Amino acid sequence: MVNGQLIFENNSRDCDPKMVTRVDLKLGLPKTFFRECNKGKGDIYLLDITK
């Protein structure tokens, strides 16, 4: 985490190593975010925070 942002780097051989996903947490946790792997393809992450 740097300056309130979660930073995901692609370390998999299947993904573009130059592609970096940043999730800004300054306004709280997002409900979803997209982590790009290669040319617009990737994974959608859903965050469900329950008490």
C-alpha positions as CSV (number, residue, x, y, z in Angstrom):
1,M,0.0,0.0,0.0
2,V,1.3,3.4,-1.0
3,N,-0.4,6.7,-0.2
4,G,-3.7,5.1,0.6
5,Q,-3.7,2.9,-2.5
6,L,-3.5,-0.8,-2.8
7,I,-1.2,-1.7,-5.6
8,F,-1.3,-4.9,-7.5
9,E,1.5,-5.8,-9.9
10,N,1.2,-8.7,-12.4
11,N,3.8,-11.4,-11.6
12,S,2.1,-14.2,-13.5
13,R,3.6,-15.2,-16.8
14,D,0.1,-15.1,-18.3
15,C,-0.3,-11.4,-17.5
16,D,1.3,-8.3,-18.8
17,P,4.0,-7.3,-16.3
18,K,3.6,-3.6,-17.2
19,M,0.0,-3.7,-16.1
20,V,-0.6,-2.3,-12.6
21,T,-3.9,-2.0,-10.8
22,R,-4.4,0.7,-8.1
23,V,-7.3,0.7,-5.7
24,D,-7.8,4.0,-3.9
25,L,-8.8,3.4,-0.3
26,K,-9.0,7.0,0.8
27,L,-12.8,7.0,0.6
28,G,-13.1,3.5,2.1
29,L,-13.2,0.0,0.6
30,P,-14.9,-0.3,-2.8
31,K,-17.6,-2.9,-3.3
32,T,-15.9,-4.2,-6.4
33,F,-12.7,-3.6,-8.4
34,F,-11.3,-4.9,-11.7
35,R,-7.8,-6.2,-11.8
36,E,-6.6,-6.2,-15.4
37,C,-4.3,-8.9,-16.5
38,N,-3.9,-8.4,-20.3
39,K,-5.6,-6.3,-23.0
40,G,-8.8,-5.6,-21.1
41,K,-9.1,-9.1,-19.6
42,G,-8.8,-9.8,-15.9
43,D,-10.8,-10.5,-12.8
44,I,-13.5,-8.6,-10.9
45,Y,-13.1,-8.8,-7.2
46,L,-16.1,-8.4,-4.9
47,L,-15.5,-7.2,-1.3
48,D,-18.1,-8.3,1.2
49,I,-17.3,-6.9,4.6
50,T,-19.7,-8.0,7.3
51,K,-19.6,-7.6,11.0
